[in-house]
Amino acid sequence: MENNSLKYGYAQALSYSNAIAEIFYSVMKKKYPLDREIKSYFRKHDECGSKDRFVITESLFSLFRWYGWVKGKLPGGQPENSLKSKKFCVGLSAALWLDNQPFAQFMEMLYDVAEVETTWLQVSPEVIEDKIKGLSYSFKIRKCDVLDLIPEWFKKEISSDDDLVAMIRLLQKRSPVWIRIQNYSQELVLKELGALGVDLCQHKMVSNAFKVSAGKFNAKDVEAYKNGLFEIQDLASQCLGLVCEVRADQSWWDVCAGAGGKSLLLADQMKGQGRIIATGNRKEIEKRATRANFKNIQIEDLDKVILSQDSFDGVLVDAPCSCTGVWRRNPDLRWTSFEDVCERSACVQKEILEFACKKVKEGGVLVYATCSVSVQENEGVVTHFLKMFPEFELEDFIHPFTGKSTGGMIRVKFDPDDCDATFAARFRRK
Ligand SMILES: C[S@@+](CC[C@H](N)C(=O)[O-])C[C@H]1O[C@@H](n2cnc3c(N)ncnc32)[C@H](O)[C@@H]1O
């Protein structure tokens, strides 16, 4: 019996570690997003149940989150049998230990192959300096520095005012889930999620933003979600809606609407009235707007809006960017982004602002936003824009989190509100 369970445990650990290795090396080689590769793997491997998916997915996130420290131990390419590769098992088990993953049986198997000293490995300490000691003692991974947890090129992208080490410490934490309650449904949403054992914590300033502080749920199974009463949306994104300061009698253009997250947010703030033209992923926006019963969102093709005579009270450019502000949520991006990603993003951002600003009415508002912490994508693009378009000026607004005056720009950097990083600038056309 014991033998059988050991054999089963080994077979399961082998299938986990092979899946992790396959996906990890594929992401590193192709530079595709991790979540996309995970989805594609599970589509091909429908034998994986929900627990298997959880272990594989979580392990991959740990591996990318701590890659900067464990990369020296990992083999250069995918090992044929990952549970026979001591190097792979050292690297993977160290990452799982650093992240305090609860997969005891799987980790035991990895420790065994890795020949690590397990005496002190019950729990990974919270403090990063103590983690470094554990790595050195048990995994023989030495000379770890906090700065190794990000790529070298990133250091020149941030402001000299930023405390890089403090920023990286925050990057190593896991992202919480935030929801945005819409359609005035707080009571209903809190009741249903509460009954599912989910604890929610309301943000002190953004009244529709709630952080999931305990419990788990699959939104697709929740009635309130199916009825459009809430969306999963990071607090940083919710903050942008407040920077726009929309009114119910206005018309807005959401230029880079993507899947429509901000369009929905603005539509809710406009109480289902006014008009929002969204240029993005038609199918996705339509699905979400229908679910929320927002009749004030109109989905259009980008070229059609650019060529039209339309102008708007407000234009939101939630620009494509390097995504350095979501590195905590997507740790793979630190290692798969090209080192000129901020420079290339800044060029695209300038181009988008150039055509988008022409559609702002006289006296109207333009909001420029990124989920980047790069100076050249944020303040750099703003300076360039003001030089090219002197008919616009920065307009002061109140910081949605602090209630203080901003001078026209905000930079949200993970803490103290436990959200992604974001940047926003608000301009007024004179
Ligand atoms: C930061 S995302 C927008 C997220 C979206 N606003 C939301 O809240 O879900 C940027 C979007 O800009 C789109 N995009 C990329 N290049 C663009 C361009 N040249 N003009 C307009 N949109 C562009 C991308 O497809 C992406 O969906």
The ligand as a MOL file (V3000), in Angstrom:
LIG
                    3D

  0  0  0     0  0            999 V3000
M  V30 BEGIN CTAB
M  V30 COUNTS 27 29 0 0 0
M  V30 BEGIN ATOM
M  V30 1 C -3.6180 49.0680 -21.4550 0
M  V30 2 S -4.4860 48.2220 -22.6320 0 CHG=1
M  V30 3 C -6.1040 48.8450 -22.4210 0
M  V30 4 C -6.8810 48.1850 -21.3400 0
M  V30 5 C -8.3330 48.6190 -21.3440 0
M  V30 6 N -8.4800 50.0560 -21.3490 0
M  V30 7 C -9.0820 48.0320 -20.1600 0
M  V30 8 O -9.3160 48.7500 -19.1870 0
M  V30 9 O -9.4140 46.8460 -20.2070 0 CHG=-1
M  V30 10 C -4.0340 49.0050 -24.1190 0
M  V30 11 C -4.8580 48.5900 -25.3280 0
M  V30 12 O -4.4470 49.3940 -26.4390 0
M  V30 13 C -4.5580 48.6480 -27.6150 0
M  V30 14 N -3.6790 49.2750 -28.6400 0
M  V30 15 C -2.4510 48.9070 -29.0340 0
M  V30 16 N -1.9710 49.7390 -29.9830 0
M  V30 17 C -2.9460 50.6530 -30.2060 0
M  V30 18 C -3.0840 51.7630 -31.0940 0
M  V30 19 N -2.0830 52.0990 -31.9220 0
M  V30 20 N -4.2050 52.4760 -31.0560 0
M  V30 21 C -5.2060 52.1490 -30.2000 0
M  V30 22 N -5.1480 51.1140 -29.3390 0
M  V30 23 C -4.0320 50.3780 -29.3380 0
M  V30 24 C -4.1310 47.2500 -27.1840 0
M  V30 25 O -4.7100 46.2950 -28.0210 0
M  V30 26 C -4.6560 47.1610 -25.7620 0
M  V30 27 O -5.8960 46.5190 -25.7460 0
M  V30 END ATOM
M  V30 BEGIN BOND
M  V30 1 1 1 2
M  V30 2 1 2 3
M  V30 3 1 2 10
M  V30 4 1 3 4
M  V30 5 1 4 5
M  V30 6 1 5 6
M  V30 7 1 5 7
M  V30 8 2 7 8
M  V30 9 1 7 9
M  V30 10 1 10 11
M  V30 11 1 11 12
M  V30 12 1 11 26
M  V30 13 1 12 13
M  V30 14 1 13 14
M  V30 15 1 13 24
M  V30 16 1 14 15
M  V30 17 1 14 23
M  V30 18 2 15 16
M  V30 19 1 16 17
M  V30 20 1 17 18
M  V30 21 2 17 23
M  V30 22 1 18 19
M  V30 23 2 18 20
M  V30 24 1 20 21
M  V30 25 2 21 22
M  V30 26 1 22 23
M  V30 27 1 24 25
M  V30 28 1 24 26
M  V30 29 1 26 27
M  V30 END BOND
M  V30 END CTAB
M  END
